[in-house]
Amino acid sequence: MTEIHVSVPGEGERTFLLFPGQGSQSVGMCQRLDRNFASARDVLDEASDALHLDIRALMWRSTPDTLKRTENAQPAIVVASAAAFRVWCETRSAPPTIAWGAGHSIGALAAAIACGYLSVADGARLARRRGELMSTVQAPGAMLAVAVMSEEARQTCLKIARSLDIDVAAVNGRHQVVLSGHRDNVAQAKTQLGAKSRLLEVSNAFHSRLMDPVLPDWDEVLKDTPFHESGVPYLGSASGQVVATAQAVAGDLRNGLRAPVRWDLVLQQAARETNGAVLGPGRSLAKLWRSRPSSISLELVDDDYHRKGGPVR
């Protein structure tokens, strides 16, 4: 396995790592990486053994409806992202220096793998179990992405959410907030917010109070999973804090099931760096940061798209 260096001043070019979340999956994902890189094949083999299922069949031969089911999409995204990370490491001219890694919601598990706190096998098992638990929630939920192009629009969105008992599921930057809650309440919010909002294709109200019933089981799963001390910085998408202990990483993953994704804080941290990489099926994730400073080079590594620097289109 490629050696990873903890970033220290003067040691070389720092790179921050970003990993995508649910909704980024697609049938055929990771197929070319598997075909062209032994490191990607190793990841898919490790995941298949750990899950006792053919992860390649899940990613390549499922229907879109089957793959987008939460219990399938989450392990598929984590495994594909871990494979992209291994390929990225393999193709460096020198061992990479990781500034920190962060993942959007389920992508946090891929970040924990890349930063050395979880094995691929344990990360894949956690992703599968997380998806299974979330899919058992019976209350009908929905999620709504809202464009907020001004502070006034943001406050209006939050006021509507409070009035309808809807939670903020994610703050994806300066211009997008995602709301989550009971399906009927979200439908009312959609009516009030109009064209600046769109319903997401998800099976339930993730990162909302509707997830509370599965938190105890998720906590137990994490307690039963071995986390490893690494020292590589991990940026929590729930906390917005850089941590470097196994306990803190596990805590962020625990809270991340219910707490809002603070991607705005992740992007603020990234704006202090000069080099980054989005690993896995992350074109949509990269587009959330179209307005990044021109001084920041952002590399995308996934199955069919690999570009360094310049605007993401």
N, C-alpha and C positions, 0 to 999 in steps of 0.2 A: 504494500500500500504506500502511496506517495507520502513522504514526510511533510508535515505541516509545521511551519515556524510561527511562533507567537510574535506579533509585531512589536518591535522596540525601536526607539528613535535611531535613525541612521542605519538601520539594518537593510534597507532596500525599499522597493516600491510597495506601499501598503495598498491592499485591495479589500473593499468591503463587499460582502456577498448578500444578495437578495434572493429569496425563494418564493414562488407564487403560491396562491391559495386555491380553494375550491372554486370551480367554474373554469379553470384553465385546462381541464382535461379534454382530450379529443381522441377518437379512435385512430390507432396507428402511432400514438405517441411513443417516442424512444426507439422506434424500429431501426432507424438508420444508425443511431448511436450504437445499438446492440450489434448491428451488422459490421460496423467499421472499427469498433474499439473493444479490446478484450476487457478493459476496466469496466465498461458498461455491462458487458455480459456477466462479469463476476457479480455485480450488484443485483442484476435480475435473478441470477441463480440463487444468491443468498436470500433474497426476498421470497422467492418461490418456495425454497426449503422451509423458511421460517413460517410462512403462512399456510403451508400444505395446499397450495394451489398454484396453477400455472399463471404467473403474473403476466407473461407474454400474451397468453390467450385472452386474459382480461383486458389488456390494453389494446390489442390488435384485432381481436375477433369478436368483441362484444358489439351489441348495438349501441348507438349513442344513448338511448334511454337506460340501458343496463349500466353503462359506464358512469353515467351521471348520478346514479344512486349513491347516497352519502357513504355507505359502507364499502363501495367500490372505488369511488372517485378519490377518497382521501388516501388510501394506500397507493393507488396508482400515481397520484401526483407526487407523493413523498419519494417513491422509488424512482420515478423518472427524474426527479430533481437531484437525488443522490447520485444517480448514474451520470447526469450532466456534470455534477461537481467532480466526480472521479475523472471524467474525460478532460475537464478543464485543468485539473492537476497534472494529468498525464502529458498534456500538450504544452505545458510551460517549459521554458528553457532552463528554469531553475526552480527549486522548491518555492511555492508561493508563500508570501507573507500576508496573513489574514489580519486585517484591521479589526473586523468583527463580522458576524453573520447574523442575519435576521430573516424571519419568514412571516408572510401574511397569513394569519390564522393557522390552518393546518401546515402551512409552509414552515412554521416554527420548528416542527419535528425534523424537517430536512436540514434546517439551520443547526439544530442540536447534533445531528449526525455529522455534518460537515465540520463543526467545531470540535468534534471528538468526544462529546458527552454521551452519545448513544451509538451502538453498533447499528449497521444496516438492518440486521435481523430484528433487533428490539425496536428500532424506529418503525419498521414496517408493521410489526405486531401492534404497536401502540396506535398507529394510524388506522389500522383495520378495526381495532376495538373502539377507538374514539368514534369512528363513523357508525359502528353498530349501535353504540349507546345513543348517539344523537338521533339515529333513525327510529329509536323506540319511543320517542316523545309523541304522545297521542294528541295533544292540543294542536289544532290546525294553525300553522304559522306562515308568515310571509315576510319578505324583506324588500325594502324600497331604497333605491339609490337616488339621491337628491343633489342636483347641481346648486351650489350656493356661491354665487359670483360676487357677493358683497357680505359685509358683516350683518347688515340688516336682513338679508335673505337667510343667513345662517340662524339668526335669532328667531326669525319667523318659523323656520323649520323646527327648531328645538321647542318652541312654544307649542306648536301643533302636536309634536310628539308627547310632550307632557300632558296635554289636555286629553289625549287618547290613550294614555297609559302604554305608550310605545317606548322601547329602549333605543338608545344609540348603539348600533352594532359596530360601526367603524367610522373613523375620521380618516379619510384617505388622502388628505392634503388640504390645501386652502380652499378647494372648490368642490369637494364632494363629501357628503355625509350619508351614511347608510343607516336606515331605520329598520327595526325588527320587532315583531310582536304578533299578536293574534291576527289572523287573516282578515277578519272583518274590520278591525281597527286600522290595519294597514291600508285596506281598501278606502276607508274614509280619508286617511291622510293623502292617498293618491288623488282623490277627488279634489281635495283642498289645494294641493301643491301643483296639480296640473301637469303641463308639458315639461316642466323642469325636473320631473321625477319619472322613474321607470321601475317596474317590478322586476326583480331578479328571478332567474330560473333556479330556484332552490326548493328543497322538499320541506323546509321548516324554518322557524325563526331562530337562526343561530345567533349566538352572542346576545341573547335576551333572557329575561326571567323564565321563559318557557323551558330553558335548559336546566333550571335548578334541580329538577327531580333526578337527573343523572349525575350530578356532581359528586355525590358520595361514592358511587361506583367508579367514576373516573379517578377519584383520589386513591382508591384502593389499587387500581391497576397501576398507577404511577408508583405507589409504594412498593409494589411487587416487582418493579422493573429495575434492573441494575443500571445506574448512571455512573459514569466514570469521570474522575477529575482530569481536566485537560489543561486549563489555563488559557486557552484561546478565548478571546472576548466574544460574548454572545449578547446581542442586543434584543431585549424582550419586546415583542410587539404588543404585549399587554401592559407592560410596565413603562416602556420607553427608556429603560435603564440598561446600561452596559454592566454585565456581571461576568464572573469567571469562576464560579464554583458549581459543582454538580447539584447541590441543594437549591441554589438560586435558579438554575435552569429548570429543574423539575417544578419549582414553585411557579415560574412564569408559564410553563405548559399547563399546570393545573388551573391557574387563574384564566388562562386564555380561552378556555371553553365557554366561559360566561362573560368575561369582561370585554369591553369594546376593543377592537383593534386600533391602536394608536399609530397608524402608518404615518401620520403627520409628524410625529416625534422621530420616527425612523428616518424620514426624509430630511428632517432638520439635522440629524446626526450625520447623514450621508453628505450633506452640503458642506461639511467641514473637511471632506476628503477630496482626492483628485482622481481616484481610480475605483471603479466598481464593476461588478459582474452580476447579471441576472441569470440564474441557473435553473434549467427546467423549462416547462412551457410558459414562459413569462412575458410574452409580448404585451399582453394587456396590463400586466404589472408595470412594465417599463413605460407604457403610455400614461400612467398616472403621474409620471414625472417628466412630462414633455418640457416643462418650464425650468428644468434644472440649469444651473449655471454652465456656460459654455466651457468653463475650465475643467469640468468633470467628464472624464471618459467613461462611458458605460458600455460594457460588453455583454452581448446576449449569447448564451450557449444553450441551444436545445436541439431538437431532432432535425429541423430543417431551416434554421435561421441562426446565423453567427455573424455578428457585426460588431466592430469596435469603434467607438467614438461617433460623433455626429448626432443629429436628431433621430429619434425613433419615430418612424412614420407608420 
